[in-house]
């Protein structure tokens, strides 16, 4: 059982107030029948009049301001603020490897997920969250309004790391079963021996705007261990005894650099926003300083 005060204190209230100044943005022009707070310039009927522009051949006659025509003998079109609906899907890796790290990767990922959920809900977006490991979990379906925040937070805090990872199967299933596309934000360490490419491709082909946040512990990026060690695979339970020296450490560093570069290159070619997050970096700094420079926030 999760205590209510633990839920409400998971993110600092002052930090949440700072988040209200941000918006999660879709790079593509996502349109829907519901009104949110993501606005664009267009002609049409809406509550907020913005400006005029000169009539162009093909414009809808219904939006001509005939009063202006009567005064100036020129045709002008009214421009309004057209509000667009946005759905934010947050997918959080809860495989056993996410329990590693100090702080653990799963807690770090949950805090980012909670913060992004709050940003979306504060701006009248629909926000949904789902956890996954080797199977897709039961989702918290997209809903709108800040009243949903505590429910989403409870959902996140009840997810515990366990099981192996199958990124491709889970992301592909989510892409095929989601009723509406939007922004898909994936939080994962990407430590799946079977890869991640097919799953991300499925989301892109499903018309999602995809953001990938890779969460790794600093020891996974730049290990400091050395000497004779018995290492355990946290997902399979397999043991391996090795001696870590300068040569092996350099080889690991080379492999991790290649792994991260492979991810960056793949994301770049697919139009996916990619961020690497080190759990030793305070997550507030990561979110406010690093992500605000990206395409999804302003």
C-alpha positions as CSV (number, residue, x, y, z in Angstrom):
1,X,0.0,0.0,0.0
2,X,1.3,3.4,-0.9
3,X,0.9,6.1,1.7
4,X,-0.9,9.3,0.3
5,X,1.8,11.6,1.7
6,X,4.5,9.6,-0.1
7,X,2.6,10.1,-3.3
8,X,2.1,13.8,-2.9
9,X,5.7,14.4,-1.9
10,X,7.3,12.4,-4.8
11,X,8.0,15.6,-6.6
12,X,8.6,18.9,-4.8
13,X,5.6,21.3,-5.0
14,X,7.8,24.3,-5.8
15,X,9.3,22.3,-8.7
16,X,5.9,21.5,-10.0
17,X,5.1,25.2,-10.1
18,X,8.2,25.7,-12.3
19,X,6.9,23.0,-14.6
20,X,3.7,24.9,-15.3
21,X,5.7,27.4,-17.3
22,X,6.6,24.6,-19.8
23,X,4.6,23.0,-22.6
24,X,5.2,19.7,-24.3
25,X,5.1,20.4,-28.0
26,X,4.3,18.3,-31.0
27,X,6.7,18.9,-34.0
28,X,4.0,17.7,-36.4
29,X,0.6,19.4,-36.7
30,X,-1.5,17.1,-34.7
31,X,-5.2,17.9,-35.1
32,X,-8.3,16.6,-33.3
33,X,-11.8,17.4,-32.3
34,X,-10.9,18.5,-28.8
35,X,-9.6,21.9,-27.7
36,X,-6.3,22.1,-25.8
37,X,-3.8,24.9,-25.4
38,X,-1.5,24.2,-28.4
39,X,-2.3,27.0,-30.8
40,X,-1.5,27.9,-34.4
41,X,-2.4,30.7,-36.8
42,X,-5.1,29.8,-39.2
43,X,-8.4,31.2,-40.6
44,X,-11.5,29.9,-39.1
45,X,-14.0,30.3,-36.3
46,X,-12.7,30.3,-32.7
47,X,-13.0,32.4,-29.5
48,X,-9.7,34.2,-29.9
49,X,-9.3,36.7,-32.8
50,X,-5.7,37.3,-33.7
51,X,-5.2,39.4,-36.8
52,X,-6.0,40.1,-40.4
53,X,-4.3,39.2,-43.7
54,X,-5.0,40.1,-47.3
55,X,-7.4,37.9,-49.1
56,X,-5.8,35.3,-51.4
57,X,-7.4,33.3,-54.2
58,X,-8.8,30.2,-52.7
59,X,-9.5,31.6,-49.3
60,X,-12.9,30.8,-47.7
61,X,-15.3,33.7,-48.3
62,X,-16.9,33.0,-44.9
63,X,-13.9,34.5,-43.2
64,X,-13.8,37.8,-45.1
65,X,-14.4,40.8,-43.0
66,X,-17.0,42.7,-45.0
67,X,-17.0,45.7,-42.6
68,X,-13.3,46.3,-43.4
69,X,-14.1,45.8,-47.2
70,X,-16.8,48.5,-46.9
71,X,-14.3,51.0,-45.4
72,X,-11.2,50.2,-47.4
73,X,-12.6,48.6,-50.5
74,X,-10.1,45.7,-50.0
75,X,-10.6,42.1,-49.0
76,X,-9.1,40.9,-45.7
77,X,-9.4,37.5,-44.0
78,X,-9.9,37.1,-40.3
79,X,-7.3,35.0,-38.4
80,X,-8.1,33.2,-35.2
81,X,-6.3,31.2,-32.6
82,X,-7.1,27.6,-33.5
83,X,-6.5,25.3,-30.6
84,X,-5.3,21.8,-31.1
85,X,-5.7,18.6,-29.1
86,X,-2.6,16.7,-28.0
87,X,-2.1,13.3,-26.5
88,X,1.1,12.4,-24.6
89,X,2.0,8.8,-24.2
90,X,4.7,8.0,-21.7
91,X,6.2,4.5,-21.8
92,X,8.4,3.5,-18.8
93,X,10.7,0.5,-18.9
94,X,10.2,-1.5,-15.7
95,X,12.4,-4.5,-16.6
96,X,14.7,-5.8,-13.9
97,X,17.8,-4.0,-15.1
98,X,16.1,-0.7,-14.3
99,X,16.5,-1.5,-10.6
100,X,20.3,-1.0,-10.9
101,X,22.1,2.3,-10.1
102,X,22.3,4.8,-7.3
103,X,19.8,6.3,-7.4
104,X,18.1,3.5,-9.2
105,X,17.2,4.0,-12.8
106,X,13.5,3.1,-12.2
107,X,13.1,5.9,-9.6
108,X,14.8,8.4,-11.9
109,X,12.6,7.4,-14.8
110,X,9.5,7.6,-12.7
111,X,10.4,11.1,-11.6
112,X,10.9,12.2,-15.2
113,X,7.6,10.5,-16.2
114,X,5.7,12.2,-13.3
115,X,7.1,15.6,-14.2
116,X,6.3,15.3,-17.9
117,X,2.8,14.1,-16.9
118,X,2.3,17.2,-14.8
119,X,3.5,19.5,-17.6
120,X,1.0,17.9,-20.0
121,X,-1.9,17.9,-17.6
122,X,-1.3,21.5,-16.6
123,X,-1.6,22.5,-20.2
124,X,-4.9,20.6,-20.8
125,X,-3.2,17.8,-22.8
126,X,-4.3,14.2,-22.6
127,X,-1.6,12.2,-20.8
128,X,-1.4,8.4,-20.5
129,X,1.3,6.2,-18.9
130,X,2.2,2.5,-19.4
131,X,5.0,0.4,-18.0
132,X,6.6,-2.5,-19.8
133,X,9.3,-5.2,-19.5
134,X,9.0,-8.3,-21.7
135,X,5.3,-7.6,-21.9
136,X,3.2,-4.4,-22.1
137,X,1.6,-3.6,-18.8
138,X,-2.0,-2.5,-18.2
139,X,-2.0,1.2,-19.2
140,X,-3.2,4.2,-17.4
141,X,-5.2,5.5,-20.4
142,X,-4.8,9.1,-21.6
143,X,-6.9,11.6,-19.6
144,X,-7.0,15.3,-19.3
145,X,-6.9,17.7,-16.4
146,X,-4.6,18.3,-13.3
147,X,-7.0,16.2,-11.2
148,X,-5.6,13.1,-13.0
149,X,-2.0,13.8,-11.7
150,X,-2.3,11.9,-8.4
151,X,-3.8,8.9,-10.2
152,X,-1.0,8.8,-12.7
153,X,1.5,9.2,-9.8
154,X,0.0,6.2,-7.9
155,X,0.2,4.2,-11.1
156,X,3.9,5.0,-11.5
157,X,4.8,4.3,-7.9
158,X,3.1,0.9,-7.9
159,X,5.2,-0.3,-10.8
160,X,8.2,-2.3,-9.7
161,X,11.2,-3.5,-11.8
162,X,11.1,-7.2,-12.7
163,X,11.4,-9.5,-15.7
164,X,13.4,-9.3,-18.9
165,X,13.1,-6.7,-21.6
166,X,11.5,-6.9,-25.0
167,X,11.4,-3.4,-26.3
168,X,10.5,-4.3,-29.9
169,X,7.5,-6.4,-28.9
170,X,6.2,-3.9,-26.4
171,X,6.6,-0.7,-28.5
172,X,5.2,-2.5,-31.5
173,X,2.1,-3.6,-29.6
174,X,1.5,-0.2,-28.2
175,X,1.8,1.4,-31.6
176,X,-0.8,-1.0,-33.0
177,X,-3.3,-0.8,-30.1
178,X,-3.3,2.9,-29.3
179,X,-6.5,4.6,-30.4
180,X,-4.9,8.0,-31.0
181,X,-1.3,9.0,-31.9
182,X,0.5,11.9,-30.4
183,X,3.8,12.3,-28.6
184,X,5.3,9.0,-27.4
185,X,8.0,9.5,-24.8
186,X,10.0,6.3,-24.0
187,X,12.1,6.1,-20.8
188,X,14.4,3.1,-20.9
189,X,18.0,2.0,-20.4
190,X,17.8,0.2,-23.8
191,X,19.7,-2.7,-22.4
192,X,17.9,-5.3,-24.5
193,X,20.1,-7.8,-26.4
194,X,17.4,-8.1,-29.1
195,X,17.6,-4.3,-29.9
196,X,15.1,-1.5,-30.0
197,X,15.0,-0.5,-33.7
198,X,11.8,-2.4,-34.7
199,X,9.8,-1.0,-31.8
200,X,10.8,2.6,-32.4
201,X,10.1,2.2,-36.1
202,X,6.6,0.9,-35.3
203,X,5.9,4.1,-33.3
204,X,7.2,6.3,-36.1
205,X,5.2,4.4,-38.7
206,X,2.2,4.8,-36.4
207,X,2.4,8.6,-36.8
208,X,3.7,9.2,-33.3
209,X,6.2,12.0,-32.6
210,X,8.8,10.0,-30.7
211,X,11.1,11.1,-27.9
212,X,13.6,8.6,-26.5
213,X,15.2,9.3,-23.1
214,X,17.8,6.7,-22.3
215,X,18.4,6.4,-18.5
216,X,21.8,5.0,-17.5
217,X,23.7,4.9,-14.2
218,X,27.1,6.6,-14.4
219,X,28.9,3.2,-13.7
220,X,27.3,1.9,-16.8
221,X,28.6,4.9,-18.8
222,X,32.1,5.2,-17.1
223,X,32.7,2.2,-14.8
224,X,35.3,2.6,-12.0
225,X,35.3,-1.1,-11.0
226,X,38.6,-3.0,-11.3
227,X,40.3,-6.2,-10.2
228,X,38.9,-9.7,-9.9
229,X,35.0,-9.6,-9.8
230,X,32.0,-11.9,-10.1
231,X,29.4,-10.1,-12.2
232,X,25.7,-11.0,-12.2
233,X,23.3,-10.3,-15.1
234,X,20.4,-8.7,-13.3
235,X,17.8,-9.9,-15.8
236,X,19.0,-13.5,-16.5
237,X,20.7,-14.2,-13.2
238,X,23.8,-15.5,-15.0
239,X,27.2,-15.1,-13.3
240,X,30.5,-14.4,-14.9
241,X,33.9,-14.1,-13.2
242,X,36.3,-11.6,-14.8
243,X,39.4,-9.6,-14.1
244,X,39.0,-5.9,-15.0
245,X,42.2,-4.2,-16.0
246,X,43.1,-1.2,-18.1
247,X,42.7,-3.1,-21.3
248,X,39.3,-4.5,-20.5
249,X,38.1,-1.1,-19.2
250,X,39.2,0.6,-22.4
251,X,37.4,-2.1,-24.5
252,X,34.2,-1.5,-22.5
253,X,34.5,2.2,-23.0
254,X,34.8,1.7,-26.7
255,X,31.8,-0.6,-26.8
256,X,29.6,1.7,-24.8
257,X,30.6,4.7,-27.0
258,X,29.7,2.7,-30.1
259,X,26.4,1.6,-28.5
260,X,25.4,5.1,-27.7
261,X,26.5,6.4,-31.1
262,X,24.4,3.7,-32.8
263,X,21.3,4.9,-30.9
264,X,22.0,8.5,-31.8
265,X,22.4,7.7,-35.4
266,X,19.3,5.6,-35.6
267,X,17.2,8.3,-33.9
268,X,18.6,11.0,-36.1
269,X,17.7,9.1,-39.3
270,X,14.2,8.5,-38.0
271,X,13.5,12.0,-36.8
272,X,13.4,10.8,-33.2
273,X,14.5,13.2,-30.4
274,X,17.1,11.4,-28.3
275,X,18.5,12.3,-24.8
276,X,20.9,10.4,-22.6
277,X,20.3,10.9,-18.9
278,X,22.9,10.0,-16.3
279,X,21.2,9.2,-13.0
280,X,23.9,11.0,-11.0
281,X,22.7,14.3,-12.6
282,X,19.8,15.7,-10.5
283,X,16.7,14.9,-12.5
284,X,15.4,18.5,-11.9
285,X,18.6,19.8,-13.6
286,X,18.2,17.3,-16.5
287,X,14.6,18.3,-17.1
288,X,14.8,22.1,-16.7
289,X,18.3,22.7,-18.1
290,X,18.7,20.1,-20.8
291,X,15.2,19.3,-22.0
292,X,14.2,22.9,-22.3
293,X,16.7,23.2,-25.1
294,X,15.0,20.5,-27.1
295,X,12.2,20.5,-29.6
296,X,9.5,19.3,-27.2
297,X,9.5,22.1,-24.7
298,X,9.4,25.9,-24.5
